[in-house]
Structure formats: structure tokens, C-alpha cells
Amino acid sequence: MSKQTVWVVDDDRDYCQLIAEVLEDDFEVKTFHAARDYELALEDAHPEVVLMDINLPDKDGITLCKELVANGTDSSVLFVSGMNTLDERLRAYDAGGVDFIAKPFELKELIAKTNAVAAYQSRKKMLMQSESMSRNMAFQSMTESSQYGSVMQFFRQCFLCQSYDDLAQAFFDVMQQLNLKTCLEIRVGEPKYYVPENSAISPIEANIFELLDKQGRLFDFGSRTICNDKHVSFLIKNMPLDDEVLYGRLRDVIAVIIEGLEARVLDIQRQQTLQMVLDKIQSLLSGVKQSIMENDKRFSKALTNITTDIRSSFHVLDMTLEQEDYFSTLVERHLKEANSAGDAFVRLQRSLNSVISEIEAKQ
């Protein structure tokens, strides 16, 4: 474990040498004989503990400490002064000092106070690191929550999409929330390419999809990542490679998004196929209905003509009244059977229309 650094600022050279010899076993000690020298050294390093004389030749220690605190220097200052008065101690405290020792002092007292201030500085740094870690964890947690919230919103929006264009727009919305630049390919029949704001895809990007859409779920090249499924691929152009945590989290998120896209593309494809089948059935039923109506008219007209011709020829056939009634009844019965067959087809047509309506209602 590295030693803590202690800087001594005092114009008494003999005193500085003595303090350095006393503390060098436990600390890394540097000495300065003027405020200016100390300030220049701060440009390259910062001590953890400072033993600062209040009476310096070029600037008093109280002023120097106030300026350092105002500039954000994170050092614990132990003031050393030949004036052991309440006012002097209060001035040291107001300037930002951590402790005060009056000259002359015993070396044991100096060592004890220096160790106490060093321990205080260590605890303060640990608390600051812990606070920083807590802030980072809280920020990361809020970021993750926001990202997963965006993904959940994307899935809810997916269920409302009835076309590939709508699905592409929902995809670009969630990518924008994740600060990712993307383009999208949907492979149902001929590949369809989508770019934000309906701009055209570049030829090289279309070629990248063609070359890499079989390279596994996630494929990285440079700062770009292509994410693939059977019918869907999308290209991310600005993956944050310099942030491993964010990069890993985004890979998890986009792996979930591609699954949602694939599932919804298949749903839309099934809906479109089903709608196409229903449209064909509707067209077929309409054509059959029209044909039946025309055939019914011709058939009814033909039967009516036959009945009229038969009745008008009874006198030629020289049939008895009983024979005429029997023959008329026979003809009328077969006409009713023919009409009932037509009615059965109409009922079948109505049943099919009812099934189609129920299917359309559940889409």
C-alpha cells in the first residue's frame, strides 16, 4: 500500500528538515519554504495532508488555505502557529483547517496529530469514493430503467402496427430514444429497406445487409453492429465501444428488440396472407352468387316454358283429367326440389359469409 503524502510549508528550513525526518517512515514528505513554491507544486500533484505555517514570508497560511479551498483542492490542512490564542484557532478553522498545533510542540504531539489528520483524510476520500460510486450506480440504474421502459413501450406499439411501414417507424422511435443511428431490412418476399425520415438507403448499406444478414444474431465490425433474425436485420452505426458497460447493456437490449421485430413481422405476414385469402374467397363467393342468380333465372325461365308447353299440349295428347292432374303434380314437385337445391346453396353462402365476418372481427 502506498504511503500518504504530507507536504510541509514553513520558512524555517531547520524545522522542515526535522519534520521530514520524523515523518518519513510513515509518509512521503515534501518541504516548501514559501507559499509560491507550494502553489507551483500544486500544478503537478496534490498532497493528502499539509502542515502549514500561518506566518509565511510571501503570503500568510490563512489566506493561502482559503484560496486552495476555493479552488477545490482536496487536502487536509494542519495549521502550525506560534500564536496559541482562541482568535488564531478560529481563523484557522474558518479558513478550512482540520486541526491546529501551537509552537513549540512535542514531536509526539505532532506525530499523533499528523496521523489523526491523515486518518481523517483517508475516511473522507473513502466516503467521497463511496458517494461517487452510489451516484454512478443510481445514474446507471435510472439509465437502464429508461432504456427498458423504451423497449416495453416499443413492444406495446408493435401490437398496434398493421403494416411493415408502421413497424419500421416504431423501431426508429425506440432507436432514437436509445441514441442509436440505424437502418432496417425486412425480408418478406423482396427485401424492403427502411431509413429514418423516409430517406433512401445507401447502396453500400444495402450491400452490407446482403453480405452480413446470415452472420449470426449479433455481428460487430468497427463501431457498427448488425443484428439479424430470419426475416429482419438492422444495422447500428454508432455503438459506444468506449463504454463497456453501456455497450454490453445495449447489446442485450437490441437482442430483445430483434426478437420483437421478428415476431411482429411474422404476425403482419400472417394477417396479410389471411386477408388475401379472405379477399379471394369473397371474390369467389360474389362470382358464384352472380352465376347462380343468372343460372336461376335461366333455369326458372326454362322450367316455366316447359310447364307452359306441357300444359298447352294436354289437349293434343288426349289425356284424361286424372292423367293431366297427375302429370302436373309430378312436374310441380320436381320444380320445388330444384328450387330447394338453390335455397340450400344460398344458405351455404350465408354460412361462409358469417365465418368470414367472424375471422375479420378477430384480426
C-alpha positions in Angstrom: 0.0 0.0 0.0 1.5 3.4 -1.0 2.2 6.0 1.7 0.1 9.1 2.1 1.7 12.3 1.1 2.5 15.1 3.6 3.7 18.5 2.5 5.3 20.8 5.0 5.1 24.6 4.2 7.3 26.6 6.6 10.0 29.2 6.1 12.1 27.6 8.9 14.4 25.3 7.0 15.7 23.5 10.1 12.1 22.9 11.2 11.2 21.5 7.8 14.2 19.1 7.8 13.3 17.9 11.3 9.7 17.3 10.5 10.7 15.4 7.3 13.0 13.1 9.3 10.3 12.4 11.9 7.5 11.6 9.4 9.4 10.0 6.5 9.0 6.4 7.9 5.2 6.7 7.6 4.6 9.3 4.9 6.0 10.6 1.7 7.2 14.1 2.8 8.0 17.2 0.7 9.0 20.5 2.2 8.4 24.1 0.9 9.8 27.3 2.3 7.4 29.8 0.6 3.8 29.9 -0.4 4.8 30.4 -4.1 6.8 27.2 -4.2 3.9 25.3 -2.8 1.4 26.8 -5.3 3.7 25.9 -8.2 4.0 22.3 -7.0 0.2 22.0 -6.9 0.1 22.2 -10.7 1.5 18.7 -10.9 0.3 17.0 -7.7 -1.9 17.4 -4.6 -0.9 16.2 -1.1 -3.2 14.5 1.2 -2.1 16.3 4.3 -0.5 19.8 4.6 1.4 21.0 7.7 1.1 24.8 7.1 2.7 27.6 9.0 0.4 30.5 9.4 3.2 33.1 9.2 4.9 32.7 5.7 7.1 35.3 4.1 5.2 35.9 0.9 1.6 35.0 1.9 0.1 34.1 5.2 -1.1 30.5 5.6 -4.7 31.6 6.4 -5.0 33.3 3.0 -3.3 30.5 1.2 -5.6 27.9 2.7 -8.7 29.9 1.8 -7.6 30.2 -1.8 -6.8 26.5 -2.1 -10.2 25.6 -0.6 -11.9 28.0 -3.0 -10.1 26.3 -6.0 -11.3 22.9 -4.9 -8.0 21.5 -3.6 -8.8 18.3 -1.6 -6.2 18.4 1.1 -6.5 18.3 4.9 -4.6 21.2 6.4 -3.0 21.1 9.9 -2.0 24.6 10.8 1.1 25.3 12.8 1.5 28.7 14.6 3.5 30.3 17.3 0.3 32.2 18.5 -1.8 29.9 20.6 -4.8 32.1 21.0 -8.6 31.5 20.5 -8.7 34.0 17.8 -5.8 32.3 15.9 -7.5 28.9 16.2 -10.9 30.4 15.0 -9.1 32.0 12.0 -7.6 28.6 11.2 -10.9 26.9 11.4 -12.7 29.5 9.3 -10.0 29.1 6.6 -10.8 25.4 6.3 -8.2 23.9 8.5 -8.7 20.4 10.0 -6.5 20.8 13.1 -4.2 23.3 14.9 -0.9 22.8 16.7 1.0 25.5 18.5 4.7 26.1 18.6 6.7 24.9 20.5 5.3 21.4 20.5 6.4 17.9 21.4 7.3 15.7 18.4 5.0 13.0 19.8 2.1 15.5 19.7 3.0 16.4 16.1 3.2 12.8 15.0 -0.2 12.0 16.8 -1.9 15.0 15.2 -0.5 14.2 11.8 -1.6 10.6 12.0 -5.1 11.7 13.1 -5.4 14.2 10.2 -4.2 11.5 7.8 -6.7 9.0 9.1 -9.4 11.7 8.7 -8.3 12.4 5.1 -8.5 8.6 4.3 -12.0 8.4 5.7 -13.0 11.5 3.7 -11.7 10.0 0.5 -13.4 6.7 1.1 -16.7 8.5 1.7 -16.3 10.6 -1.4 -15.5 7.4 -3.5 -18.5 5.7 -2.0 -20.7 8.6 -2.7 -19.4 8.8 -6.3 -20.0 5.1 -6.7 -23.5 5.4 -5.3 -24.2 8.3 -7.7 -22.9 6.3 -10.7 -24.9 3.3 -9.7 -28.1 5.4 -9.3 -27.5 7.0 -12.6 -26.8 3.7 -14.3 -30.0 2.3 -12.7 -32.0 5.2 -14.0 -30.5 4.8 -17.4 -31.2 1.1 -17.5 -34.8 1.8 -16.3 -35.3 4.4 -19.0 -33.9 2.0 -21.7 -36.0 -0.9 -20.7 -39.0 1.4 -20.4 -38.4 2.4 -24.0 -38.3 -1.2 -25.1 -41.5 -2.0 -23.3 -43.2 0.9 -25.0 -41.8 -0.4 -28.3 -43.4 -3.8 -27.7 -46.8 -2.2 -26.8 -46.5 -0.1 -30.0 -45.7 -3.2 -32.1 -49.0 -4.7 -31.4 -50.8 -1.7 -32.9 -48.7 -1.9 -36.1 -50.7 -3.3 -39.1 -48.0 -2.8 -41.8 -44.3 -3.0 -42.2 -44.1 0.8 -42.6 -45.8 1.3 -39.2 -43.4 -1.3 -37.6 -40.4 0.4 -39.1 -41.5 3.8 -37.6 -42.0 2.3 -34.2 -38.5 0.7 -34.4 -36.9 4.1 -35.4 -38.7 5.8 -32.5 -37.1 3.4 -29.9 -33.7 3.6 -31.6 -33.9 7.4 -31.3 -34.6 7.1 -27.6 -31.5 4.9 -27.2 -29.4 7.4 -29.2 -28.6 4.9 -31.9 -28.4 5.6 -35.6 -29.9 2.7 -37.6 -31.3 1.4 -40.8 -33.7 -1.6 -41.2 -34.2 -4.5 -43.6 -37.4 -6.7 -43.7 -37.2 -9.8 -45.8 -40.7 -10.9 -46.8 -40.6 -11.6 -50.5 -38.4 -8.9 -51.9 -36.3 -7.2 -49.2 -37.6 -3.9 -48.0 -35.2 -1.3 -46.7 -36.1 1.5 -44.2 -34.2 4.5 -43.2 -35.3 7.2 -40.7 -37.4 10.1 -42.1 -38.1 8.0 -45.3 -34.7 8.8 -46.8 -33.1 6.4 -49.2 -30.8 3.6 -48.1 -27.3 3.9 -49.5 -26.1 1.2 -51.9 -23.2 0.2 -49.6 -25.7 -0.3 -46.6 -27.9 -2.4 -48.8 -24.8 -4.4 -49.7 -23.9 -4.8 -46.1 -27.3 -6.3 -45.3 -26.9 -8.7 -48.2 -23.4 -9.8 -47.0 -24.0 -10.0 -43.2 -27.6 -11.0 -42.7 -26.5 -14.6 -42.1 -23.7 -13.8 -39.7 -25.5 -14.7 -36.5 -27.7 -12.8 -34.1 -25.1 -10.0 -33.4 -22.1 -9.2 -35.5 -19.7 -6.3 -34.7 -17.4 -4.6 -37.2 -15.7 -1.4 -36.1 -18.2 0.8 -34.3 -21.1 -0.8 -36.1 -23.2 -3.8 -35.2 -25.7 -5.7 -37.3 -28.4 -7.6 -35.6 -30.1 -10.5 -37.5 -33.1 -12.7 -37.4 -34.8 -14.9 -40.1 -36.9 -12.1 -41.6 -35.4 -8.9 -40.1 -32.0 -7.3 -39.8 -31.0 -3.8 -38.6 -27.6 -2.0 -38.7 -26.4 0.2 -35.8 -23.9 2.7 -37.0 -22.7 4.2 -33.6 -22.2 1.6 -31.0 -20.4 3.1 -27.9 -17.3 1.0 -27.9 -15.5 3.3 -25.4 -18.1 2.5 -22.7 -18.0 -1.2 -22.0 -21.0 -1.1 -19.5 -23.2 0.8 -21.9 -22.1 -1.3 -24.9 -22.9 -4.5 -23.1 -26.3 -3.3 -21.9 -27.2 -2.1 -25.4 -26.3 -5.5 -26.9 -28.7 -7.1 -24.5 -31.4 -4.5 -25.4 -31.1 -4.8 -29.2 -31.1 -8.7 -28.9 -34.6 -8.3 -27.3 -35.7 -5.8 -29.9 -34.8 -8.0 -32.8 -36.9 -10.8 -31.4 -39.9 -8.5 -31.0 -39.4 -7.3 -34.6 -39.3 -10.8 -35.9 -42.4 -11.9 -34.1 -44.4 -8.9 -35.3 -43.2 -9.2 -38.9 -44.5 -12.8 -38.9 -47.8 -11.7 -37.4 -48.2 -9.0 -40.0 -47.3 -11.5 -42.7 -49.9 -14.0 -41.4 -52.5 -11.2 -41.3 -51.8 -10.1 -44.8 -51.9 -13.7 -46.1 -55.2 -14.4 -44.3 -56.6 -11.1 -45.6 -55.6 -12.1 -49.1 -57.3 -15.5 -48.7 -60.4 -13.8 -47.4 -60.5 -11.4 -50.2 -60.2 -14.2 -52.7 -63.0 -16.2 -51.0 -65.2 -13.0 -51.0 -64.5 -12.5 -54.7 -65.2 -16.2 -55.4 -68.4 -16.1 -53.5 -69.5 -12.9 -55.3 -68.8 -14.6 -58.6 -70.6 -17.8 -57.6 -73.6 -15.8 -56.3 -73.8 -13.9 -59.6 -73.5 -17.1 -61.6 -76.2 -18.8 -59.5 -78.5 -15.9 -59.9 -78.1 -15.9 -63.7 -78.5 -19.7 -63.8 -81.5 -19.5 -61.6 -83.1 -17.0 -63.9 -82.4 -19.1 -67.0 -83.4 -22.3 -65.1 -86.6 -20.8 -63.8 -87.5 -19.5 -67.2 -86.7 -22.8 -68.9 -88.9 -24.7 -66.3 -91.7 -22.1 -66.7 -91.6 -22.6 -70.5 -91.6 -26.4 -70.1 -94.6 -26.2 -67.7 -96.5 -23.9 -70.1 -95.6 -26.1 -73.1 -96.7 -29.3 -71.3 -100.0 -27.8 -70.1 -100.7 -26.4 -73.5 -100.1 -29.8 -75.1 -102.5 -31.7 -72.9 -105.3 -31.4 -75.4 -103.1 -32.8 -78.1 -102.1 -35.8 -76.0 -105.8 -36.6 -75.4 -105.2 -37.3 -71.7 -107.9 -37.8 -69.1 -108.3 -35.2 -66.3 -106.8 -37.7 -63.8 -103.7 -38.1 -66.1 -103.4 -34.4 -66.5 -103.5 -33.7 -62.7 -101.0 -36.5 -62.0 -98.6 -35.2 -64.7 -99.0 -31.6 -63.4 -98.3 -32.6 -59.8 -95.2 -34.6 -60.9 -93.8 -31.6 -62.7 -94.5 -29.1 -59.9 -92.9 -31.4 -57.3 -89.7 -31.6 -59.3 -89.7 -27.8 -59.8 -89.9 -27.4 -56.0 -87.0 -29.8 -55.5 -84.9 -27.8 -58.0 -85.8 -24.5 -56.1 -84.9 -26.1 -52.7 -81.4 -27.1 -54.1 -80.9 -23.4 -55.0 -82.0 -22.4 -51.5 -79.5 -24.8 -49.9 -76.7 -23.2 -51.8 -77.8 -19.7 -50.7 -77.8 -21.0 -47.0 -74.2 -22.3 -47.6 -73.2 -19.0 -49.0 -74.6 -17.2 -45.9 -72.7 -19.6 -43.6 -69.5 -18.9 -45.4 -70.1 -15.1 -45.2 -70.7 -15.5 -41.4 -67.4 -17.3 -40.9 -65.5 -14.7 -42.9 -67.1 -11.9 -40.7 -66.0 -13.7 -37.5 -62.4 -14.1 -38.8 -62.3 -10.4 -39.8 -63.6 -9.3 -36.4 -60.8 -11.3 -34.6 -58.0 -9.8 -36.7 
